[in-house]
């Protein structure tokens, strides 16, 4: 390890109590979207901006997206810049300010909005998702400035709004306002997902297609089924037929992804009738499809239509389907991209772990950056307790991730 890296890493290690205090302040400023009954991110952004200025970051930009539903009528995004010593690509670390609601409070062992510390664990809503990334970013900035270490490349800490409900006012707003925000030689790390040992570098995502299927028959009394057309029976056959046909039609495997194949899962089913003795005249069910990027969603949709048509003919019902979410996969980041290789070096040195580039079935904000033809990765070392009761973060992960970011900032490649 170089002298500069050792300096910064040691300084970061002295910030554990400060990390807890930052978690306290951030958790006490709930950043819930208006859709979730909240007021947006303004209060939380103010905490982050104040801390950045207190530790000596001289250039902090606030980029606001108008939203009359939110406090102040805006959804704030922040960019903090720490100058580097050479021109060219920058290191971006992008975290999101918003959180999800606490859910059923009775499932929590303590107040979700008041941090509780138990050894290495810090509990509270948002402490991991995504305050782990926010706090690790702040630890990095403070250590660089206090040690007077100039990073090799400019460090840009980006704190965005609205990740949890679509990113309309966050990264999508930023890219629409400035399509050249990111450069092809930038390194972009999104610390918003990962494995407990830090071994996963997410470089690709599957396409997402959520499908709502409505089967319409004719309702009747359960004792006279011949007078009706049972939508439940037709829908049940359709679910089985779709499950089988989609897996047979799209069987490819890609070992980069976990799981390696497409997934077509029948999930939600709406209530139909209120009594056992009624033959339902309508049945509504859903599929969650995660499709490998080389299969166009149009092909999946064609297969769905064919299966629906076959069920109509077989059961004399009407079948209508519609996508409730449709997202073609973004271009993947190459496993050999400079940011991937640099992150592998950093994780190896800090955590003594060999991190591997992988694809996932879920969607992340990195997809928007990849669609702008800029490589981006999602990485953190986390237990992934987000969105659950008793969400927690490990202090050792915050400190360790900040050291990984420092390694990237001081990487000479």
C-alpha positions in Angstrom: 0.0 0.0 0.0 1.3 3.4 -0.9 2.1 6.0 1.8 -0.9 8.2 0.7 -3.3 5.3 0.7 -2.1 4.3 4.2 -2.6 7.8 5.5 -6.1 8.1 4.1 -7.1 4.6 5.2 -5.8 5.1 8.8 -7.7 8.4 9.0 -10.9 6.8 7.8 -10.5 4.2 10.5 -10.6 6.9 13.1 -14.1 8.0 12.0 -16.3 5.3 13.4 -18.0 7.5 16.0 -18.4 10.2 13.4 -20.0 7.6 11.1 -22.6 6.8 13.8 -23.3 10.5 14.3 -23.8 11.0 10.6 -26.2 8.0 10.5 -28.1 9.6 13.4 -28.5 12.9 11.6 -29.5 11.4 8.3 -32.0 8.9 9.8 -33.7 11.7 11.7 -34.4 13.5 8.4 -36.8 11.0 6.7 -36.5 11.5 2.9 -39.7 9.9 1.8 -41.2 10.6 -1.7 -44.5 12.3 -1.9 -46.0 9.1 -3.3 -45.1 7.5 0.1 -46.6 10.3 2.1 -43.4 12.2 2.6 -42.0 15.6 1.8 -39.0 14.6 -0.4 -35.3 15.0 0.3 -34.9 18.7 1.1 -34.2 18.3 4.8 -31.8 15.4 4.3 -30.0 17.2 1.4 -29.4 20.1 3.7 -27.7 17.8 6.3 -25.4 16.4 3.6 -24.6 19.8 2.2 -23.8 21.3 5.6 -21.5 18.4 6.5 -19.7 18.7 3.1 -19.0 22.4 3.8 -18.0 21.8 7.4 -15.3 19.3 6.3 -13.9 21.8 3.8 -15.4 20.8 0.4 -15.2 24.1 -1.5 -17.4 23.2 -4.5 -20.8 21.8 -3.8 -23.6 22.2 -6.4 -27.3 21.8 -5.8 -29.3 20.8 -8.9 -33.0 20.9 -8.2 -35.9 19.3 -10.0 -39.2 21.1 -9.6 -41.9 19.1 -7.8 -44.7 21.1 -6.2 -45.7 18.1 -4.0 -42.4 18.2 -2.1 -41.0 20.5 0.6 -39.8 23.7 -1.0 -41.3 22.7 -4.3 -38.1 20.9 -5.3 -36.3 17.6 -5.3 -32.6 18.3 -4.6 -29.6 16.6 -6.0 -26.1 17.4 -4.8 -22.7 17.2 -6.5 -19.5 17.7 -4.4 -16.2 18.1 -6.2 -12.7 17.3 -4.9 -10.1 18.3 -7.5 -7.6 15.7 -8.7 -4.0 16.1 -9.8 -4.4 15.1 -13.4 -6.9 15.8 -16.1 -9.1 13.1 -17.7 -11.6 10.7 -16.2 -13.2 11.4 -12.9 -14.3 9.1 -10.1 -18.0 9.3 -9.4 -19.6 7.8 -6.3 -23.4 8.0 -6.6 -25.7 7.5 -3.6 -29.4 8.3 -3.2 -30.9 10.4 -0.6 -34.5 9.0 -0.5 -35.6 6.0 1.6 -38.6 3.8 1.7 -41.2 4.0 4.5 -40.8 2.1 7.7 -43.6 -0.3 7.0 -45.3 -2.0 10.0 -43.7 -0.3 13.0 -44.7 -3.2 15.2 -42.1 -5.3 13.4 -39.3 -3.0 14.5 -37.5 -3.5 17.9 -36.9 0.3 18.1 -38.0 3.6 16.5 -37.2 3.3 12.8 -36.2 7.0 12.7 -33.9 7.0 15.7 -30.6 5.2 15.3 -29.9 2.3 17.7 -26.3 1.0 18.0 -25.5 -2.6 19.0 -21.9 -3.4 18.6 -20.9 -3.2 15.0 -24.6 -2.8 13.9 -26.4 0.5 13.5 -30.2 0.1 13.2 -32.7 2.5 11.5 -34.6 3.1 8.3 -32.2 4.0 5.6 -29.0 3.3 7.5 -27.9 0.8 4.8 -30.1 1.9 1.9 -28.5 4.2 1.0 -26.9 6.0 3.9 -24.1 3.4 3.9 -23.0 4.9 0.6 -23.6 8.5 1.7 -21.6 8.1 4.9 -18.8 6.2 3.2 -18.6 9.0 0.7 -18.4 11.7 3.4 -15.7 9.7 5.3 -13.6 9.6 2.1 -14.0 13.3 1.5 -13.0 14.3 5.0 -10.0 12.0 5.1 -8.6 13.3 1.8 -9.0 16.9 2.9 -7.7 16.4 6.5 -4.7 14.5 5.2 -4.2 17.0 2.4 -4.0 14.2 -0.1 -4.9 15.2 -3.6 -6.6 12.3 -5.5 -5.2 11.1 -8.8 -8.5 11.9 -10.5 -11.2 14.4 -9.6 -13.6 12.9 -7.1 -17.3 13.7 -7.6 -19.7 12.7 -4.9 -23.2 12.6 -6.3 -26.3 12.4 -4.0 -29.5 12.0 -6.0 -33.2 12.2 -5.2 -36.0 9.8 -6.1 -34.2 6.5 -6.6 -36.8 4.5 -4.7 -39.8 5.5 -6.9 -38.4 5.9 -10.4 -35.6 8.5 -10.5 -37.7 11.0 -12.4 -36.4 13.8 -10.2 -32.9 12.3 -9.6 -30.5 10.8 -12.1 -33.0 10.9 -15.0 -33.5 14.6 -14.4 -29.7 15.2 -14.3 -29.0 13.3 -17.5 -31.9 15.1 -19.3 -30.6 18.5 -18.2 -27.0 17.7 -19.0 -26.5 14.7 -21.4 -22.7 15.2 -21.1 -22.7 15.0 -17.3 -20.7 11.8 -17.4 -17.7 11.1 -19.8 -16.7 7.8 -21.3 -13.5 7.7 -19.3 -15.2 8.4 -16.0 -15.3 5.7 -13.3 -18.8 5.5 -11.8 -19.5 3.4 -8.7 -23.0 3.1 -7.3 -22.8 1.8 -3.7 -26.4 0.5 -3.6 -26.2 -3.2 -3.6 -23.8 -6.1 -3.1 -22.9 -9.2 -1.2 -21.9 -9.5 2.4 -18.3 -10.3 1.5 -18.1 -7.6 -1.2 -17.4 -10.2 -3.9 -20.0 -9.0 -6.4 -19.5 -6.2 -8.9 -22.8 -5.7 -10.7 -22.1 -4.9 -14.4 -25.4 -6.0 -16.1 -29.1 -6.3 -15.6 -31.9 -8.3 -17.1 -34.8 -6.8 -19.0 -37.9 -6.5 -16.8 -41.4 -7.2 -17.9 -44.3 -7.2 -15.5 -47.5 -8.5 -17.0 -51.1 -8.2 -15.9 -53.4 -10.9 -17.5 -57.2 -10.5 -17.3 -59.4 -13.5 -18.2 -63.1 -12.8 -18.7 -65.7 -15.6 -18.7 -69.2 -15.7 -17.3 -70.2 -15.8 -13.6 -72.8 -18.3 -12.3 -73.8 -20.2 -9.2 -71.3 -23.0 -8.2 -74.1 -25.6 -8.5 -74.8 -24.8 -12.2 -71.4 -24.4 -13.8 -72.8 -25.3 -17.2 -74.5 -21.9 -17.2 -71.2 -20.0 -16.9 -67.6 -19.9 -18.1 -65.2 -20.4 -15.2 -62.5 -17.7 -15.6 -60.5 -19.2 -12.7 -60.1 -22.5 -14.6 -59.1 -20.8 -17.8 -56.7 -18.5 -15.9 -55.1 -21.4 -14.0 -54.5 -23.2 -17.3 -53.0 -20.0 -18.8 -50.6 -19.6 -15.9 -49.3 -23.1 -16.3 -49.1 -22.8 -20.1 -47.3 -19.5 -19.9 -44.9 -20.8 -17.3 -43.9 -23.8 -19.4 -43.9 -22.0 -22.8 -41.8 -19.1 -21.8 -39.1 -21.2 -20.2 -39.1 -23.5 -23.2 -39.0 -20.6 -25.7 -36.2 -18.7 -23.9 -33.9 -21.4 -22.4 -30.5 -19.7 -22.7 -28.1 -19.4 -19.8 -25.5 -16.7 -19.2 -23.0 -17.5 -16.3 -22.4 -13.8 -15.8 -25.9 -13.6 -14.3 -27.2 -14.9 -11.0 -29.5 -16.8 -11.6 -28.0 -17.5 -15.1 -31.3 -17.9 -17.0 -34.5 -16.0 -17.6 -37.1 -16.1 -14.9 -40.9 -16.1 -15.5 -42.7 -16.1 -12.2 -46.4 -16.1 -11.7 -46.8 -13.9 -8.7 -49.8 -11.7 -7.6 -53.4 -12.9 -8.1 -56.3 -10.5 -7.4 -59.3 -11.6 -5.4 -62.2 -12.7 -7.7 -65.4 -13.8 -5.9 -66.5 -13.5 -2.3 -68.0 -16.9 -1.8 -67.1 -20.5 -2.5 -70.3 -21.1 -4.4 -69.8 -18.6 -7.1 -68.1 -19.4 -10.4 -65.9 -16.4 -11.1 -66.5 -14.5 -14.3 -63.2 -12.6 -14.1 -59.7 -13.6 -13.0 -56.7 -11.3 -12.9 -53.1 -12.6 -12.4 -49.6 -11.3 -12.9 -46.2 -12.5 -14.1 -42.8 -11.1 -13.2 -40.4 -11.7 -16.1 -36.7 -11.1 -15.9 -35.2 -11.6 -19.3 -31.6 -12.0 -20.5 -30.5 -9.0 -22.5 -30.0 -10.7 -25.8 -33.7 -11.7 -25.9 -35.8 -8.7 -27.1 -38.9 -8.2 -25.0 -40.9 -8.1 -28.2 -40.3 -11.8 -28.6 -41.5 -12.5 -25.1 -44.6 -10.5 -25.7 -45.3 -12.4 -28.9 -45.2 -15.7 -27.0 -47.5 -14.3 -24.3 -50.0 -13.2 -27.0 -49.9 -16.7 -28.6 -50.6 -18.5 -25.4 -53.4 -16.1 -24.5 -55.0 -16.7 -27.9 -54.8 -20.5 -27.4 -56.5 -20.3 -24.0 -59.3 -18.1 -25.5 -60.1 -20.8 -28.1 -59.8 -23.7 -25.7 -62.0 -22.2 -22.9 -64.3 -19.7 -24.8 -63.0 -16.8 -22.7 -61.6 -13.4 -23.5 -58.0 -12.8 -22.4 -56.4 -9.4 -22.3 -52.9 -8.7 -21.1 -50.8 -5.6 -20.6 -47.4 -4.7 -19.3 -47.4 -2.9 -15.9 -43.6 -2.4 -16.1 -41.4 -2.7 -19.2 -37.7 -2.0 -19.2 -35.3 -3.2 -21.8 -31.9 -4.0 -20.4 -29.3 -1.3 -20.6 -26.0 -2.1 -22.4 -23.8 -4.0 -19.9 -20.6 -2.7 -18.5 -17.7 -4.8 -19.9 -16.1 -7.1 -17.2 -12.8 -5.7 -18.5 -13.8 -2.0 -18.2 -11.2 0.1 -16.3 -13.6 0.8 -13.4 -14.2 -2.9 -12.9 -10.5 -3.7 -12.9 -9.7 -0.8 -10.6 -12.5 -1.9 -8.2 -11.2 -5.5 -8.2 -7.8 -4.2 -7.2 -9.3 -2.0 -4.4 -11.5 -4.8 -3.0 -8.6 -7.2 -3.0 -6.4 -4.9 -1.0 -9.0 -3.6 1.5 -11.1 -6.8 2.0 -8.7 -9.5 0.7 -11.6 -10.7 -1.5 -11.6 -11.5 -5.2 -14.6 -9.6 -6.6 -16.3 -10.8 -9.7 -18.3 -9.0 -12.3 -21.9 -10.3 -12.3 -25.3 -9.6 -13.8 -28.5 -9.4 -11.7 -32.2 -9.7 -12.3 -33.2 -6.5 -10.6 -33.0 -2.9 -11.9 -30.7 -0.2 -10.6 -30.0 3.4 -11.3 -26.8 2.4 -13.0 -28.9 1.4 -16.0 -29.6 5.0 -16.8 -25.9 5.8 -16.8 -25.1 2.8 -19.0 -27.8 3.9 -21.5 -25.8 7.2 -21.8 -22.9 5.0 -23.1 -20.8 5.3 -19.9 -19.7 2.3 -18.0 -21.0 2.1 -14.4 -20.9 -0.6 -11.7 -22.9 -1.3 -8.6 -20.9 -2.4 -5.6 -20.8 -2.3 -1.9 -20.2 -4.7 0.9 -23.6 -5.1 2.6 -25.9 -7.6 4.2 -28.8 -6.1 2.1 -31.3 -5.6 5.0 -32.9 -2.7 3.0 -36.6 -2.4 2.9 -37.0 -4.7 5.9 -37.9 -4.1 9.6 -34.9 -3.6 11.7 -32.7 -2.5 8.8 -29.1 -2.3 9.9 -25.7 -1.4 8.5 -22.3 -2.6 9.7 -20.0 0.1 10.8 -17.1 -2.0 9.6 -18.7 -2.0 6.1 -19.0 1.8 6.1 -15.3 2.2 7.0 -14.2 -0.6 4.7 -16.1 0.8 1.7 -14.7 4.3 2.3 -11.3 2.7 2.2 -12.2 1.0 -1.1 -13.3 4.4 -2.5 -10.0 5.9 -1.3 -8.1 3.2 -3.2 -10.0 4.1 -6.3 -9.3 7.8 -5.9 -5.6 7.1 -5.6 -5.3 4.5 -8.3 -2.7 5.5 -10.8 -4.2 3.5 -13.7 
